[in-house]
Amino acid sequence: MSIYIHIPFCKQACHYCNFHFSTSLKHKSQLVKAICSEIELRKKELNQPIENIYFGGGTPSLLNEEELNSIFEAIFKNFELVKSPEITLEANPDDLTEDYLKMLSQTKVNRLSIGVQSFFEEDLKLMNRAHNSSEAFESLQLAKKYFSNISIDLIYGIPQMSLERWAQNVQQFIELNLPHISSYALTVEPNTALDYFIKKEVIPPVDDELAKVHFDYLVEKLTHEGYEHYEFSNFGKPNYHSKNNTAYWTGKYYLGIGPSAHSFVGNERKWNSKHNIKYINSIQAKNLPLTTEKLSKINQYNELIMTRLRTQLGVDLNEIEARFGLQYRAYLMDQIKKFQKNGFLIIEDETLHITPKGKFLSDGIASELFLLDLSDMKR
């Protein structure tokens, strides 16, 4: 069981980002109070102890000590937690002064996820990040004084990023001796500044072949350095896998609190209004601004295929049969044949895995295994 807290504020908009956020902090205190109220309103939705709490965004490192502690007070008052929950806060390097890190270390936060994205100035400017390259490095040196469980984000496939520059990014991470990294390909989301600049030819288009070269290098280098590639975008030293990420990819229940936050409980997915003021007003009136989607059996099957194929766990064929029936297992076995022939998928110990050859294509492969209609199983 997990709790995700969405903090929808940023100092400035990154060119590639399509998450919900506001660059105005005018309503920050009101929104924090609404988050605390939502926690109380939803205290009966999870009936088992909370194993991890994740502050995402936006930029959670814009919260001050009083705001953070008020959220913790609401969580610990309304939910039972395991003895040592993993509590992660996403942070931007420019926020991580020594005073702020010292303050964080005195709260219940015990893990940091730091949005470095690149150690090179030209990449940070292209993405319109709020920090510079020296702040990226200095924030990590400071963070290590106060936290041992630290993850960073790095983005690959950035236009005009050579393999040499990407290799230097990876090497810098290794030399910092950090236990975890989440690394993502730069993607062009509709209606973002990056989308606009590429269409106007201000920025070159994203090159998928370049991204694959970067990805393959990352996997080879980090595996050699002892990091476990436990999920497509995540690498961790033993005992440092993100509990939040693992819970998501293995289908554990999670409660999303805050504007636009998503929840998954049983066969239902819910999400909050992404309008900050509407969210605040609704919570103040003790009305949850939720939209609910009932997941059909087909939806649940497709989601399991998508999430598990991304992980080192793979898809347990016996679980498919137990949860969905023999017909679903037979359908899956038929669909995977062509990917077995080309060396993208293998079965070991009744578990379906992506091979190293197929890893970069895992989402595309998963989508081709989806069941769209029950009639497909009768063909």
VOPAGU-2260 file (C-alpha; in pm, 1 decimal, decimal comma):
REM VOPAGU-2260
SITE   aa  ch    i         X         Y         Z
SITE  MET   A    0       0,0       0,0       0,0
SITE  SER   A    1     131,8     342,0     -97,7
SITE  ILE   A    2      39,8     708,5     -75,3
SITE  TYR   A    3     138,2     950,3    -351,1
SITE  ILE   A    4     119,3    1324,8    -276,9
SITE  HIS   A    5     113,1    1554,7    -580,4
SITE  ILE   A    6     261,2    1900,1    -521,2
SITE  PRO   A    7     157,6    2102,6    -830,4
SITE  PHE   A    8     403,6    2393,3    -817,0
SITE  CYS   A    9     723,8    2474,0   -1006,0
SITE  LYS   A   10     951,9    2776,7   -1028,1
SITE  GLN   A   11     943,8    2756,9   -1407,2
SITE  ALA   A   12     810,9    2527,7   -1679,1
SITE  CYS   A   13    1047,5    2270,1   -1828,2
SITE  HIS   A   14    1007,5    2255,3   -2205,3
SITE  TYR   A   15     930,8    1882,2   -2214,1
SITE  CYS   A   16     690,5    1857,7   -1919,4
SITE  ASN   A   17     319,1    1786,2   -1951,7
SITE  PHE   A   18     250,8    1711,4   -1583,7
SITE  HIS   A   19       3,3    1927,0   -1395,4
SITE  PHE   A   20     171,7    2223,3   -1224,3
SITE  SER   A   21     150,5    2599,3   -1172,3
SITE  THR   A   22     436,6    2849,2   -1166,2
SITE  SER   A   23     234,6    3069,4    -930,9
SITE  LEU   A   24     274,6    2984,7    -562,3
SITE  LYS   A   25     -11,2    3212,6    -461,3
SITE  HIS   A   26    -236,1    2931,7    -338,7
SITE  LYS   A   27      33,9    2700,1    -199,9
SITE  SER   A   28     -69,5    2722,6     166,8
SITE  GLN   A   29    -437,1    2671,7      80,5
SITE  LEU   A   30    -352,9    2371,7    -131,6
SITE  VAL   A   31    -143,1    2210,9     141,7
SITE  LYS   A   32    -436,0    2246,8     381,2
SITE  ALA   A   33    -664,0    2089,5     119,5
SITE  ILE   A   34    -420,1    1797,6      79,3
SITE  CYS   A   35    -433,8    1740,3     455,7
SITE  SER   A   36    -813,7    1748,6     443,1
SITE  GLU   A   37    -826,0    1505,7     150,8
SITE  ILE   A   38    -608,4    1263,8     345,7
SITE  GLU   A   39    -865,1    1263,0     625,3
SITE  LEU   A   40   -1157,7    1229,4     383,8
SITE  ARG   A   41   -1000,8     922,0     223,1
SITE  LYS   A   42    -864,1     744,3     529,7
SITE  LYS   A   43   -1092,4     442,6     482,9
SITE  GLU   A   44    -984,6     365,8     124,3
SITE  LEU   A   45    -674,0     167,9     224,0
SITE  ASN   A   46    -715,9    -103,7     485,0
SITE  GLN   A   47    -356,7    -223,0     521,3
SITE  PRO   A   48     -44,2     -51,2     658,1
SITE  ILE   A   49     125,2     204,1     433,0
SITE  GLU   A   50     466,5      86,5     310,8
SITE  ASN   A   51     579,2     398,0     128,5
SITE  ILE   A   52     493,5     763,1      78,4
SITE  TYR   A   53     604,4     954,8    -229,1
SITE  PHE   A   54     598,8    1334,0    -274,7
SITE  GLY   A   55     593,4    1401,6    -649,1
SITE  GLY   A   56     508,5    1694,4    -868,6
SITE  GLY   A   57     563,3    1957,2    -970,4
SITE  THR   A   58     839,4    2036,2    -728,0
SITE  PRO   A   59     784,2    1908,8    -373,0
SITE  SER   A   60    1109,1    2073,2    -259,9
SITE  LEU   A   61     918,7    2403,7    -272,9
SITE  LEU   A   62     741,9    2296,4      48,0
SITE  ASN   A   63     870,7    2445,3     370,8
SITE  GLU   A   64     912,6    2263,2     701,8
SITE  GLU   A   65     571,7    2359,9     837,6
SITE  GLU   A   66     394,4    2249,3     519,1
SITE  LEU   A   67     575,8    1916,0     506,3
SITE  ASN   A   68     511,9    1839,4     871,8
SITE  SER   A   69     143,2    1925,6     841,9
SITE  ILE   A   70     108,6    1665,7     564,9
SITE  PHE   A   71     297,1    1407,5     768,7
SITE  GLU   A   72      79,4    1478,0    1069,0
SITE  ALA   A   73    -233,8    1416,7     858,8
SITE  ILE   A   74     -95,7    1089,8     715,9
SITE  PHE   A   75      21,9     946,6    1047,5
SITE  LYS   A   76    -303,7    1047,6    1217,9
SITE  ASN   A   77    -529,2     883,0     960,0
SITE  PHE   A   78    -333,9     578,8     837,5
SITE  GLU   A   79    -146,4     291,3     990,2
SITE  LEU   A   80     212,1     264,4     864,3
SITE  VAL   A   81     469,9     -11,8     867,8
SITE  LYS   A   82     760,0      26,1    1110,2
SITE  SER   A   83    1002,8     183,9     861,9
SITE  PRO   A   84     817,1     320,1     557,4
SITE  GLU   A   85    1013,4     450,8     260,9
SITE  ILE   A   86     934,8     823,2     233,3
SITE  THR   A   87    1062,7     988,8     -84,1
SITE  LEU   A   88    1063,6    1356,4    -174,1
SITE  GLU   A   89    1134,2    1472,5    -528,6
SITE  ALA   A   90    1363,4    1774,3    -530,1
SITE  ASN   A   91    1526,9    2011,2    -774,9
SITE  PRO   A   92    1899,2    2079,9    -730,3
SITE  ASP   A   93    1851,7    2456,8    -695,5
SITE  ASP   A   94    1632,0    2405,1    -387,7
SITE  LEU   A   95    1881,3    2185,5    -204,3
SITE  THR   A   96    2075,6    2432,9       4,6
SITE  GLU   A   97    2249,5    2298,3     312,0
SITE  ASP   A   98    1986,6    2458,9     537,5
SITE  TYR   A   99    1703,5    2297,2     340,6
SITE  LEU   A  100    1870,3    1956,0     340,9
SITE  LYS   A  101    1935,5    1978,1     713,7
SITE  MET   A  102    1569,3    2063,2     767,9
SITE  LEU   A  103    1456,6    1770,7     548,1
SITE  SER   A  104    1678,0    1530,3     739,4
SITE  GLN   A  105    1489,6    1624,2    1056,5
SITE  THR   A  106    1150,6    1539,3     901,8
SITE  LYS   A  107    1021,6    1190,8     820,2
SITE  VAL   A  108    1169,3    1206,7     467,2
SITE  ASN   A  109    1431,3     932,3     431,6
SITE  ARG   A  110    1485,5     920,5      56,2
SITE  LEU   A  111    1552,3    1190,2    -203,7
SITE  SER   A  112    1481,1    1176,8    -576,9
SITE  ILE   A  113    1675,9    1462,8    -732,6
SITE  GLY   A  114    1586,8    1590,0   -1079,9
SITE  VAL   A  115    1934,7    1642,8   -1223,4
SITE  GLN   A  116    1841,2    1544,1   -1584,6
SITE  SER   A  117    2191,7    1633,2   -1711,2
SITE  PHE   A  118    2525,2    1756,0   -1578,9
SITE  PHE   A  119    2575,6    1969,1   -1893,1
SITE  GLU   A  120    2473,4    2332,9   -1924,7
SITE  GLU   A  121    2361,7    2308,4   -2289,1
SITE  ASP   A  122    2118,0    2026,6   -2209,4
SITE  LEU   A  123    1972,9    2207,1   -1906,4
SITE  LYS   A  124    1918,2    2523,2   -2112,1
SITE  LEU   A  125    1751,2    2327,7   -2393,0
SITE  MET   A  126    1511,6    2173,2   -2139,4
SITE  ASN   A  127    1463,7    2506,4   -1955,2
SITE  ARG   A  128    1561,5    2359,3   -1620,4
SITE  ALA   A  129    1573,1    2596,7   -1322,8
SITE  HIS   A  130    1919,9    2481,1   -1211,5
SITE  ASN   A  131    2261,7    2491,5   -1374,1
SITE  SER   A  132    2529,8    2224,5   -1405,1
SITE  SER   A  133    2729,3    2334,5   -1099,3
SITE  GLU   A  134    2414,2    2330,6    -885,1
SITE  ALA   A  135    2342,7    1977,9   -1007,8
SITE  PHE   A  136    2679,3    1852,0    -884,1
SITE  GLU   A  137    2694,3    2058,9    -564,8
SITE  SER   A  138    2342,8    1960,3    -453,6
SITE  LEU   A  139    2436,2    1592,7    -468,0
SITE  GLN   A  140    2755,8    1642,8    -269,7
SITE  LEU   A  141    2552,0    1823,0      -2,6
SITE  ALA   A  142    2268,4    1570,5      -9,0
SITE  LYS   A  143    2510,6    1286,5      65,7
SITE  LYS   A  144    2595,0    1454,8     398,0
SITE  TYR   A  145    2235,7    1413,8     516,5
SITE  PHE   A  146    2087,0    1119,4     322,7
SITE  SER   A  147    2216,9     778,1     220,9
SITE  ASN   A  148    1917,8     677,8       7,3
SITE  ILE   A  149    1942,0     908,6    -294,3
SITE  SER   A  150    1818,6     866,3    -650,5
SITE  ILE   A  151    1871,3    1098,2    -944,4
SITE  ASP   A  152    1692,3    1139,7   -1276,0
SITE  LEU   A  153    1889,6    1160,3   -1600,1
SITE  ILE   A  154    1739,7    1211,0   -1946,5
SITE  TYR   A  155    1890,5    1055,0   -2258,9
SITE  GLY   A  156    1810,3    1100,6   -2626,6
SITE  ILE   A  157    1834,4    1479,9   -2599,6
SITE  PRO   A  158    1882,2    1638,9   -2944,5
SITE  GLN   A  159    2249,8    1690,8   -3028,6
SITE  MET   A  160    2363,6    1493,3   -2722,4
SITE  SER   A  161    2652,8    1278,3   -2842,0
SITE  LEU   A  162    2721,5     934,1   -2700,1
SITE  GLU   A  163    3039,8    1079,5   -2548,2
SITE  ARG   A  164    2841,7    1342,1   -2355,6
SITE  TRP   A  165    2588,0    1084,5   -2241,6
SITE  ALA   A  166    2872,0     859,0   -2126,5
SITE  GLN   A  167    3010,3    1148,1   -1920,0
SITE  ASN   A  168    2668,2    1193,2   -1757,0
SITE  VAL   A  169    2658,7     825,7   -1664,7
SITE  GLN   A  170    3019,2     831,5   -1541,4
SITE  GLN   A  171    2945,8    1132,4   -1321,2
SITE  PHE   A  172    2660,9     939,5   -1160,9
SITE  ILE   A  173    2886,5     639,0   -1100,8
SITE  GLU   A  174    3162,1     852,7    -947,6
SITE  LEU   A  175    2913,2    1008,5    -706,3
SITE  ASN   A  176    2849,1     654,4    -578,2
SITE  LEU   A  177    2472,9     697,1    -550,9
SITE  PRO   A  178    2253,5     389,9    -495,9
SITE  HIS   A  179    1976,5     453,9    -749,9
SITE  ILE   A  180    1897,6     618,6   -1082,3
SITE  SER   A  181    1583,4     665,8   -1288,5
SITE  SER   A  182    1665,0     736,4   -1652,3
SITE  TYR   A  183    1417,1     828,0   -1923,4
SITE  ALA   A  184    1426,4     899,5   -2293,9
SITE  LEU   A  185    1330,3    1253,2   -2382,7
SITE  THR   A  186     980,0    1233,9   -2525,2
SITE  VAL   A  187     788,8    1500,3   -2712,8
SITE  GLU   A  188     449,4    1544,3   -2549,9
SITE  PRO   A  189     175,7    1730,1   -2741,3
SITE  ASN   A  190     126,9    2097,9   -2660,7
SITE  THR   A  191     455,1    2135,8   -2473,6
SITE  ALA   A  192     717,4    2398,7   -2549,4
SITE  LEU   A  193     945,6    2123,4   -2679,4
SITE  ASP   A  194     675,6    2014,5   -2923,6
SITE  TYR   A  195     638,6    2374,8   -3043,2
SITE  PHE   A  196    1012,9    2435,0   -3083,5
SITE  ILE   A  197    1063,1    2113,6   -3281,7
SITE  LYS   A  198     773,3    2198,0   -3513,9
SITE  LYS   A  199     921,2    2546,1   -3565,4
SITE  GLU   A  200    1265,4    2385,3   -3626,9
SITE  VAL   A  201    1419,9    2578,4   -3337,3
SITE  ILE   A  202    1527,0    2244,5   -3184,6
SITE  PRO   A  203    1613,3    1933,2   -3390,6
SITE  PRO   A  204    1366,1    1643,9   -3363,4
SITE  VAL   A  205    1423,4    1363,6   -3114,4
SITE  ASP   A  206    1616,4    1073,6   -3272,1
SITE  ASP   A  207    1487,5     732,8   -3158,2
SITE  GLU   A  208    1798,2     557,1   -3287,3
SITE  LEU   A  209    2018,2     787,2   -3080,5
SITE  ALA   A  210    1799,4     722,0   -2775,7
SITE  LYS   A  211    1846,0     347,5   -2822,1
SITE  VAL   A  212    2223,9     387,6   -2843,4
SITE  HIS   A  213    2216,1     587,1   -2519,0
SITE  PHE   A  214    1987,2     332,2   -2351,6
SITE  ASP   A  215    2203,4      35,2   -2450,9
SITE  TYR   A  216    2512,7     209,9   -2317,9
SITE  LEU   A  217    2335,5     290,1   -1990,1
SITE  VAL   A  218    2224,7     -69,8   -1936,3
SITE  GLU   A  219    2566,4    -214,8   -2015,7
SITE  LYS   A  220    2759,6      35,5   -1803,8
SITE  LEU   A  221    2539,0      27,5   -1494,3
SITE  THR   A  222    2501,7    -351,0   -1500,6
SITE  HIS   A  223    2880,7    -376,9   -1508,3
SITE  GLU   A  224    2895,4    -142,2   -1207,0
SITE  GLY   A  225    2665,2    -365,5   -1000,7
SITE  TYR   A  226    2333,7    -188,0   -1046,7
SITE  GLU   A  227    2027,6    -408,1   -1093,1
SITE  HIS   A  228    1807,7    -314,8   -1388,4
SITE  TYR   A  229    1487,9    -398,7   -1204,0
SITE  GLU   A  230    1251,9    -194,1   -1422,3
SITE  PHE   A  231    1289,6     -45,2   -1769,6
SITE  SER   A  232    1379,6     304,8   -1643,8
SITE  ASN   A  233    1518,0     217,5   -1300,5
SITE  PHE   A  234    1851,2      86,4   -1175,7
SITE  GLY   A  235    1940,2      28,0    -812,2
SITE  LYS   A  236    2209,8    -122,8    -598,7
SITE  PRO   A  237    2090,2    -428,7    -400,3
SITE  ASN   A  238    1841,8    -322,2    -128,5
SITE  TYR   A  239    1798,4      18,8    -291,3
SITE  HIS   A  240    1517,1     -51,3    -534,9
SITE  SER   A  241    1246,5     215,0    -508,6
SITE  LYS   A  242     957,1      71,7    -308,0
SITE  ASN   A  243     724,7     324,6    -468,3
SITE  ASN   A  244     823,4     224,4    -822,0
SITE  THR   A  245     811,1    -144,4    -737,2
SITE  ALA   A  246     464,3    -112,6    -586,3
SITE  TYR   A  247     334,5      56,7    -900,2
SITE  TRP   A  248     479,2    -194,1   -1144,4
SITE  THR   A  249     363,0    -495,2    -941,2
SITE  GLY   A  250       3,8    -375,6    -911,8
SITE  LYS   A  251     -10,4    -285,6    -541,6
SITE  TYR   A  252    -280,0     -43,3    -430,4
SITE  TYR   A  253    -191,2     324,2    -402,8
SITE  LEU   A  254    -378,8     637,1    -302,8
SITE  GLY   A  255    -312,3     957,3    -497,2
SITE  ILE   A  256    -364,3    1280,7    -302,3
SITE  GLY   A  257    -366,4    1630,8    -452,7
SITE  PRO   A  258    -469,5    1787,3    -785,9
SITE  SER   A  259    -449,1    1544,7   -1083,1
SITE  ALA   A  260    -321,7    1261,9    -859,9
SITE  HIS   A  261    -424,0     908,6    -962,1
SITE  SER   A  262    -522,5     620,9    -733,6
SITE  PHE   A  263    -550,3     248,0    -791,5
SITE  VAL   A  264    -753,0      34,1    -553,8
SITE  GLY   A  265    -894,9    -305,0    -651,1
SITE  ASN   A  266   -1046,1    -286,0    -996,5
SITE  GLU   A  267   -1089,8      90,9    -983,9
SITE  ARG   A  268    -872,0     376,6   -1100,9
SITE  LYS   A  269    -951,3     725,5    -973,7
SITE  TRP   A  270    -807,6    1067,4   -1042,2
SITE  ASN   A  271    -856,4    1413,4    -895,8
SITE  SER   A  272    -942,5    1732,9   -1076,4
SITE  LYS   A  273    -627,3    1893,5   -1218,0
SITE  HIS   A  274    -754,7    2247,4   -1157,6
SITE  ASN   A  275    -596,0    2376,9    -836,1
SITE  ILE   A  276    -873,4    2617,0    -733,8
SITE  LYS   A  277   -1152,2    2371,6    -817,5
SITE  TYR   A  278    -965,5    2109,4    -617,4
SITE  ILE   A  279    -928,9    2339,4    -315,3
SITE  ASN   A  280   -1292,4    2452,4    -325,8
SITE  SER   A  281   -1422,1    2097,9    -360,4
SITE  ILE   A  282   -1215,9    1968,1     -67,9
SITE  GLN   A  283   -1317,5    2264,4     148,6
SITE  ALA   A  284   -1679,7    2165,1      79,8
SITE  LYS   A  285   -1584,7    1805,7     182,5
SITE  ASN   A  286   -1650,9    1678,3    -168,9
SITE  LEU   A  287   -1387,9    1461,6    -333,1
SITE  PRO   A  288   -1316,9    1593,8    -687,7
SITE  LEU   A  289   -1269,3    1241,0    -820,4
SITE  THR   A  290   -1338,9    1071,2   -1149,7
SITE  THR   A  291   -1363,9     692,5   -1122,3
SITE  GLU   A  292   -1304,1     428,4   -1388,8
SITE  LYS   A  293   -1398,7      66,2   -1334,5
SITE  LEU   A  294   -1133,6    -154,7   -1490,1
SITE  SER   A  295   -1273,5    -439,9   -1695,5
SITE  LYS   A  296   -1109,8    -780,9   -1691,3
SITE  ILE   A  297    -950,5    -699,0   -2026,6
SITE  ASN   A  298    -818,4    -366,6   -1889,4
SITE  GLN   A  299    -667,2    -542,8   -1589,1
SITE  TYR   A  300    -505,0    -805,8   -1811,4
SITE  ASN   A  301    -354,5    -546,2   -2046,6
SITE  GLU   A  302    -225,3    -340,5   -1754,6
SITE  LEU   A  303     -57,1    -643,7   -1599,2
SITE  ILE   A  304     114,1    -723,9   -1931,9
SITE  MET   A  305     234,8    -364,6   -1973,0
SITE  THR   A  306     366,1    -318,9   -1621,0
SITE  ARG   A  307     523,4    -659,8   -1555,4
SITE  LEU   A  308     706,0    -680,7   -1888,4
SITE  ARG   A  309     891,1    -362,4   -1789,9
SITE  THR   A  310    1029,2    -529,7   -1478,1
SITE  GLN   A  311    1283,2    -800,0   -1405,0
SITE  LEU   A  312     995,1   -1001,0   -1255,1
SITE  GLY   A  313     832,3   -1056,1   -1593,7
SITE  VAL   A  314     483,2   -1197,5   -1650,6
SITE  ASP   A  315     402,1   -1505,9   -1441,9
SITE  LEU   A  316     201,5   -1731,6   -1673,7
SITE  ASN   A  317      47,8   -1917,6   -1381,2
SITE  GLU   A  318     -74,5   -1586,5   -1239,2
SITE  ILE   A  319    -233,4   -1503,0   -1574,5
SITE  GLU   A  320    -419,4   -1833,0   -1565,9
SITE  ALA   A  321    -521,4   -1798,9   -1200,0
SITE  ARG   A  322    -646,9   -1441,2   -1231,2
SITE  PHE   A  323    -795,2   -1439,3   -1577,9
SITE  GLY   A  324    -842,3   -1797,9   -1687,5
SITE  LEU   A  325    -685,7   -2055,4   -1919,5
SITE  GLN   A  326    -827,6   -1880,0   -2226,0
SITE  TYR   A  327    -622,2   -1565,7   -2151,9
SITE  ARG   A  328    -305,4   -1768,9   -2103,6
SITE  ALA   A  329    -363,3   -1949,6   -2432,8
SITE  TYR   A  330    -418,4   -1615,0   -2607,8
SITE  LEU   A  331     -94,2   -1475,7   -2464,3
SITE  MET   A  332     102,8   -1784,7   -2566,1
SITE  ASP   A  333     -21,6   -1745,5   -2920,9
SITE  GLN   A  334      59,6   -1372,5   -2934,4
SITE  ILE   A  335     417,7   -1408,9   -2814,8
SITE  LYS   A  336     526,7   -1658,3   -3082,9
SITE  LYS   A  337     664,0   -1402,7   -3327,8
SITE  PHE   A  338     855,0   -1223,5   -3051,1
SITE  GLN   A  339    1006,9   -1550,3   -2937,1
SITE  LYS   A  340    1122,7   -1619,7   -3292,2
SITE  ASN   A  341    1297,1   -1284,3   -3327,2
SITE  GLY   A  342    1459,4   -1315,3   -2982,8
SITE  PHE   A  343    1266,7   -1037,5   -2807,1
SITE  LEU   A  344    1080,8   -1258,4   -2558,3
SITE  ILE   A  345    1168,4   -1576,5   -2370,6
SITE  ILE   A  346     994,2   -1801,9   -2118,4
SITE  GLU   A  347    1188,6   -1920,0   -1814,7
SITE  ASP   A  348    1033,9   -2105,3   -1519,6
SITE  GLU   A  349     679,8   -2031,2   -1638,8
SITE  THR   A  350     758,1   -1660,1   -1658,2
SITE  LEU   A  351     764,5   -1440,9   -1968,7
SITE  HIS   A  352    1059,9   -1201,1   -1992,2
SITE  ILE   A  353    1186,2    -936,1   -2229,6
SITE  THR   A  354    1535,6   -1024,7   -2354,8
SITE  PRO   A  355    1818,8    -767,4   -2357,4
SITE  LYS   A  356    1761,4    -742,9   -2734,1
SITE  GLY   A  357    1398,3    -643,6   -2681,2
SITE  LYS   A  358    1427,1    -420,0   -2373,9
SITE  PHE   A  359    1424,2     -85,4   -2553,2
SITE  LEU   A  360    1106,2    -193,8   -2734,9
SITE  SER   A  361     928,0    -329,5   -2427,3
SITE  ASP   A  362     630,7     -89,7   -2429,9
SITE  GLY   A  363     570,5    -146,6   -2800,1
SITE  ILE   A  364     594,4    -522,1   -2759,2
SITE  ALA   A  365     354,3    -513,6   -2465,0
SITE  SER   A  366      99,5    -314,7   -2664,6
SITE  GLU   A  367     106,3    -579,7   -2939,0
SITE  LEU   A  368      21,8    -843,4   -2679,6
SITE  PHE   A  369    -286,1    -655,0   -2558,7
SITE  LEU   A  370    -629,7    -808,5   -2583,6
SITE  LEU   A  371    -868,9    -560,2   -2743,4
SITE  ASP   A  372   -1182,9    -769,2   -2757,7
SITE  LEU   A  373   -1290,2   -1111,0   -2629,3
SITE  SER   A  374   -1364,8   -1214,1   -2984,7
SITE  ASP   A  375    -989,0   -1196,4   -3055,9
SITE  MET   A  376    -939,0   -1505,9   -2840,4
SITE  LYS   A  377   -1167,6   -1709,9   -3061,5
SITE  ARG   A  378    -968,4   -1659,6   -3378,7
